[in-house]
């Protein structure tokens, strides 16, 4: 079965912009991220479901993934585990829309480099991008064991 995706690519004026994947089913989050990326050397792509995101990640290298905690076909954990299990050097940013502290702690424990709370703020997005550029690919880290 062939999937039809709505991938929209924004080209920066510079060659080799930072490749960023936005996995979001909420238009307000996509718009806020795109506004924050405007004018930066970033090539961004969007996916609306986990299945779309997994397919795109298999065929294109990305430096950063911004993913909402809940999507129509699953949760961010599924994509984060797929990214980590397939040894992809991707910085993973989770966008929490529930705002629960437990969700923040869980995302960090599972290996997310950043956790942003919705509604997204431009300064938070900027800091996540700065950390991604400054720190480079994620280290072989995290996946900490949960105390019994």
N, C-alpha and C positions, 0 to 999 in steps of 0.2 A: 504494500500500500504506500503510495507516494503522498507525502505531506506537503501542503502548501503553507509556507510561513510568511508572515509579514515582517521581514527584516528590513529595517530602515538603516541605512548607513550614512553617517555624517562624516565628511572628509574635512580634515583640518588643512590649513594652508601649508603645513610642514609635512615633509615626508616622514613616514614611519611614526605616526601618532601612537600613543598608548592605546592598545586594543582593550576595550572595556565592554563587557556583556551585562546588560540590564535584564534581569528576569523579574517581571512585574506584571500583574494583571490590573493594577490600579493606575489609571491615567494620571492622577495627581502626582504620584511618585515618579512616573516616567518624565513628566513635564518638569518637575523640580530638578531631577538629575540632569536633564538636557540643558536646562537653564544654567546650572552650575558648570557644565562642560563647555558652554558656548565660549568660543574664542580661545580655548585651550587646545594643545596638540593631542587630541583624543579622537580615536576612531571608535564610535560606539555602535552597538548592535542591540536590538531588543528581541526578547522572547517572552511570550505570554504564558507559557506552561513549562513544567519541568521537562516534559518529553522534547519540546522544541529546544530547550537549553542544552540537554544532553546531546542531542544530535549536532547542534552547532559546535559544542565543545569538542566533539570527536573529529570535526573537520577543520576547525580554525583554532589557532593558538590565541589565548587571551591572557593578559596580565592581571586583570581585576574582574571579579564578578560581583555585582550588586544583586542580591536576591531577597525578595520578600519572604517573610516567615511562612505564609500560607499562600498556595496557588491552587487553581482549579483541580489539578491532578496530583496534589501532594504537598509536602512541606520542604523547607529548605534543607533539612537534614539529609534527605535522599540525594539531593544534588551535591551537597558538601561531601558526603561519603563517596559518591561517584568520583568527584574531583580528586579526593585524597587517595582512593584505592587505585586509580589509574595513573598515579604519580605525576599529575599535572602540576606545574609550578604556577599556580594561580592564587592570587590574594583574594580571599573570600570575605565579602562584607554582607552581613545580614541586616535587613531592615525589619525591625520589630514594630508591628502595628498594635499589639496588645499592650505594650509598655510594662509588662510584668518583669520584675527583677529576676525571677527564676528563669525566664526565657533568655535574658542577657547572660546569666551565668552558664546556662546550658550551651548556648551558641559558642561562647569562648572555650568551654571545656571540650567541645567537639572539634575545635580547630579553626573557628572563624578568626580572622585577624582584627576585624572591627565589627561593632554592632551599633547601628544607628536606630534611633527611635523616631517613629512617625508621629506627627507630621515632620518630614525632613526639613532640616534647616541648612541653608547654603554653607554656613561655616562648618557644620559637621561633615558635609560632603567634601568640602575643600580639605579638611584635615585628613579624611580617609584617603583622598587622592595623594596628598603630600606623603603620608606614611607609606603608601604603596610604591611611590616613586623612590622615596628615600631608602626604604628597606629592601627593595628588590623582591625577588621570588621568595615565597615562604620557606622557612627552614624545615627540615625534617623534625617536627616537634609535635607538641600537643597530643591529642588523642589520649588524654590523661585518663587513668582508671578512676572510676567512681568508687568512693569508699563504700564498703558493704555495710 
